[in-house]
Amino acid sequence: MTVTALIPLTIAGLPAFLDTLTPKQRQFVSACGFRAVPCTFCFLPNAEGDVEAVLAGITNPADLYALAHAPMMLPPGSYRLDARGERLDPKLHALGWHIGSYQFTRYRKARREPARLEGLDDAEVQAIAQAVATTRDLVNTAPEDCGPAELEAHARAMAERFGAKVRVIVGDELLTENFPAIHAVGRASPRAPRLIELVWGDENHPKLALLGKGVCFDTGGLDIKAADGMRWMKKDMGGAAHALALAELIMARNLPWHMRLLVSAVDNAISGNAYRPGDVIRTRSGQTVEIDNTDAEGRVVLCDAMTYAAEHKPDLMVDFATLTGAARVALGPDLPPVFSNRDQLRDALVKISHTVQDPLWPMPLWAPYQDMLASSFADFANAGASRHAGCITAALYLKRFVPDTLPWLHLDTYAWNDADRPGRPRGGEALGLRAVYQLLIGRAY
């Protein structure tokens, strides 16, 4: 099998490299117009006219995505990094290459075979890349094919693979088992709501509660979304996709945690028994919630699961949720906000996120804003009249269901790429997953 040398070059580093070439090679590179602009490449011939190497233009050599364009841009075949180019971290760029090789093929054939980079056999890199792909696949799947039952099936398949235990509470069982908030949001759909619970790991290890918002499709409920707001609501289970994929990664890497994964899986649908604005719901915690807006449903399905998780006294609780549009307005699509009831924990995760190039931004649980969720008829409301600080008030709602003694992280992730970029195709995306994984490797609680 022929393996072609791949020489990554920056614009600044190109002149020095050209000085190492023969005059004919320099003439060829010049005639091809190659200037090491990112996401470009050029074949380099040897004296016999055969391909000696491929030159690839990149940005910052330390960027995870520096070579992420290459798998789908270079001709199919095998390549290896050549020492004549910029020095790259093999593990970092193996991950970037894997991520850049991703294609969603459930409904159409792959566009082409991606180019292969030799030396991508690092087990951790492959597991992380698989977690990213799992997140993307789940979010990209059409809502008809990814409802509450399909999320359950995914969890059961994971459990069978890794020897975990699964319990699922479905439909009206949610009422008898005291999960009324999950039931209220999901009861209007013919696809029954459910709480999916997966438990794995040595009970002597620190306890991790990992939660995901699994709203498989969100119409907005009776406070119905406009068409453009509903179009991409298959991604409203992006929090569940992150939690499922991270759980799979934790088990694949056999991290020393006793993990309890909880996914609140529902459709926020419209029918004669849909929950209504003005309804008051009694949650598992005993606190009552007035429904100000049925489109603020994510926090409602999460709160019962959070109460249940806290009952098991974990050492750390982490939830992922595509919770608010306000987070996107504040920080855009690439930078999820992270909240915590421990500033030191939040800041540690933010620092890690920048190190692993999975950036998060710290946001405050600003207590005075709790008044924005005041209710005249219940303990509090799920939303309020003010549009101010929407992602903060949503986080404050969730905080009411977390004991002060329990360290907690909340990631309001977008789970989506709005446009194609190298290594980041349009569609589902893992945002914050790799950062939390790295935190779990390095910390004990």
Secondary structure, DSSP 8 states (H G I E B T S, - for coil): --EEEEEEE-TTTHHHHHTTS-HHHHHHHHHTT----TT-EEEEE-TTSSEEEEEEE-S-TT-TTTTTTHHHHS-SSEEEE-TTS----HHHHHHHHHHHT----SSS--SS---EETT---HHHHHHHHHHHHHHHHHHS-GGGSSHHHHHHHHHHHHHHHT-EEEEEETTHHHHTT-HHHHHHHTTSSS--EEEEEEES-TTS-EEEEEEEEEEEE--TTS---HHHHTTGGGGGHHHHHHHHHHHHHHHTT-S-EEEEEEEEEEE--STT---TT-EEE-TTS-EEE-S-TT--HHHHHHHHHHHHHHT--SEEEEEE---HHHHHHH-SS--EEEES-HHHHHHHHHHHHHTT---EE----GGGGGGG--SSSSEES--S--TTHHHHHHHHHHTTS-TTS-EEEEE---EESS-BTTB-SEE---SHHHHHHHHHH---
